[in-house]
């Protein structure tokens, strides 16, 4: 029998803060943005989509507009109440094996706030297998860190990392971690997270996909990912896609397309192409 190299599975992953439906009128009302959000997703066709700020109502709208996707997640107030950190995945590519949501606090099993966070903060995760290669299993984590408390951001990241490492040690395999961290790559939050992980002698299996841009032969900065519906570009991102080191990153970019008159959200989605 001729030897055949193992076939690699290609994936496209998106992280997208879609702005909560706070406005019932005006140019940024969800009713005017829902179709634009769905169009961005459909046009880029991510296999995995980590979302932030969706609620039960807006999730229902996206399910109707994007029936090719299923999602997992809970509201941060418990059950279906409050904002989700929902993970969408393509039904034709993946089968769901397991999923859960935990709170970023000292009591992660129950709805709660921690470390001076203004709101409850959560991380949703799921385990998926590829339909055409069931032996290939992917774990996906998605979060939205607090925008006020530095301590909530750092401790939330450390808790998520511990959860990722615990499962990775039990069963090593590809990991994707998406989210709105409310912190830039060189912020005190990310520097503290990395230094504390090193000090605790925990193996840091995750890498920031933006590093691929910064280490390229022609380095470039990604620019800002939060633009407040104004379309600005200059600045630093606060939205991320991290991967484990057994994932081969191929490309990463911010999608800056605008609708005819308005932007789909006050954040640009981050998109990464990778191979398992």
N, C-alpha and C positions, 0 to 999 in steps of 0.2 A: 504494500500500500504506500502511495506517495505521501510524504509528510506535508501537512498543510499548516501554515501559521494560524494562531488563534485570531479569529475575527474580532475586531474592536467595535464596540457599539458607540455611535456618535450621538451626542445629546446637545440640545440647546436649552439653557436655563435662563429664566428671567426673574428679577426681583423688582416689584412695582408697588410703591405707595400710591394709592389711588384717591386719596383725600376723602375723608369721611363726608357723608351727605349732611353737612351742617346747614347748607343754604337751600331754602325752598324756592328762591327766586334769584334773579340776577344771572350774569354770564357764567358763573361757576357752579350753578346748581347741578346736582347729580343728574337730573332728568335731561340736561343738555350735554352732559359729558359721557353718559353710559355707553352710547353707540360709538363714541370716539375711543373710549377705553377698549371696548371689544374689538374695534378695528385695528388698534395697535397690536393687540394680542394675536388676532387672526393673521395679520400681515407678517408678523415675525415668527409665528407658529412655534412658540416654545414647547418643549416636551414637559418641562416642569416650570411652575410659576409660583413663586413665593409672594404673597400679597400682604399689604398692611392697610389698616383702617377700614376695611370692609365691615359692614354690619349685616344683620339678617336680611334686611330689605335689599341692599345692594348686591349681596351674594345671590339672592333669588333672581335679580335682573341679569347677572352674568351667567347664571346657569341657563336661563332662557336664551340669551344671546349666543352662548358658546356651549351647545349641547355635547360637543366632542370632548369636553373636559368633565372630570369628576373632581371633588374636593374633599379635604378633611380639615377639621378644626372645631374649636369651641369659642364662645364669646369670653372676653376677659372678666366679665362679671359673673360667669358661670352659665352653663347651658348655652342658650342662644342669645344671651343678653350682652350688650356691649360690643366693642370692636373685636374682630377676629385677627389672627395671624394665619389665615387659611393657606393651605397648599393645594394648588390645582395640578392635575396630571392628566395626560392624554389617555383616554380609555383604550384606544387602539394600540398603545405601546406598552402599557403597564397594568399589572394586577396588584391590588393593595394586599399586603400581608399583615400589617399591623399599623396602629397609629395611636397617638395620645397627645394631650396638652398638659403642660405643667406651668405653675406660676413661679415667677422670679421673686422668690421670697424665702424666708426660713421655713415656710410650710408649703412646699411646692405642690402637694397633692390636693390642696383646697384653694378656692378663690381667695386671694389675699394680696396685700401690697407689702413691699419690702424696701428697706434701706432709703426711706424718705421719698420714695416715688410718689408723684402726684396722682397717678392712676395705677390700678393693677396692671402688671405687665406679664406677658405669657410667652411661651415658646411651644409651637406645635411641631410635631415630628411624625414621620411615617416611614415605613419600610416598603419598598416596591420591588417587584421583579419584572424583568422585560418579558413580554408575551412571547417573543420569538427566541428568547434565550433565558429560560426560567432560572438557570444557575447563576445568572448575573443579578445580584441584589444590590440595591442602592438605598441608602438612608438619607433622608432630607429633613433638615431642621430650618425653621423660619421664625423670626422674632421681630419685635418693634420695641426698642429700648426707650427708657424714659427720657423726656426732653429737658427735664429740670435737674434731677439729682445725678450728680457724678457718681455717687456711691451706688445708686441703683444700677447705673450702666455697667460699672466695673464688676460688681458682685453678680449681676445678671449674666454677664458674659462668662464669668468664672463658673457659675452654676451650669450653664449650658455646656461649656467645655467639659466639665466633669461628667455630665450625662453622656456626651458624645464619646469620651474616652472610655467610660465604663463599658458601653456596648461594643466599642471597637476592640477592646482587649478580649472580650468574650468571643467575638466573631468579626475579625478584621474584614474590611471591605469598603468600597467607595462611599464617601460622605460628601454631601453638598449642604452648605449652611448659608442661607440668604437672610437679608433683613435691612431694616432702617435702624442704624445704630445711633442716630443723632450725635455723631462724633466723626470728625475727619480722620484720615489715615495717620496724621502726625499729632493727633490730639493727646491730651493727658490720659483720656480714657483708654485708648488703644495701647499706649505705651505702658500704662500701669497693668493692664490685662496681660500683656506679653511678659513683663518683668516678674509679675507674681506667679505666672505659670512656670517660668524658668526657675524661680526661687523654690517653688514647691517640687521641682524635679519631675514635673509632669511632661511627658513627651508631647510637644505641640505638633499634632498631626495636621493642623489646618494651615492653609496658606491663602493669602489675599490675592484674588485674581488680578487686581490692579498692578501687582508687582510685575506681572508679565509685560505690561506696557512700560513700566519704569526701567526694566532691565533689557528692553529690546535694543537692537543695534541703533535705532533712531528713537531715543526716549521721548515720550510725550506724556503730558499729564492729562487725566481724564476730564478735568474741569468739574464744575459743581453738578450735583444731582438734584438738589433742591433749588427751585427757582421762583417759587411763590407765584406761579402763573404769569411771570414776567418774561420768561424765555432767556434769562441771562445764562452765560456760559462760564465766565471767569470765576474761579474759586476751587474748592475741594469737595469731593463727594462725601455724603453721609450714608449712602445706600451701598450694600455690598453683596458680593457672592464669594464665599470662601469654599475651598475644596480640600479634601484630603490629598496627600501626596501620591496616592496611587491612581489619581485622575490626571489625565493628560490635557492640559488647557491648550486651546488652539486660538482663541480670539476672545476679546472682551470689549464692549463698547456701550455708550449711553445712547439711547434712542431719543432724538430731539425733534421728532416730527410734530407739527402743529396741525390742528384741524383748520377748517376754512377761516374761522375767526378766533377760536380759543384753543388752549392746550387741554389735553385729556385730563391732566392732573397738575398739581403744583410740584411734583417730582418727575424727573425723567426716569424711565425704567432702565435698569442695568441688564445687559444680555451677555452671556458667556457661552461660547461653543467649546465642547470638550469631548473626550473619548474615555470610555471605561475599558 
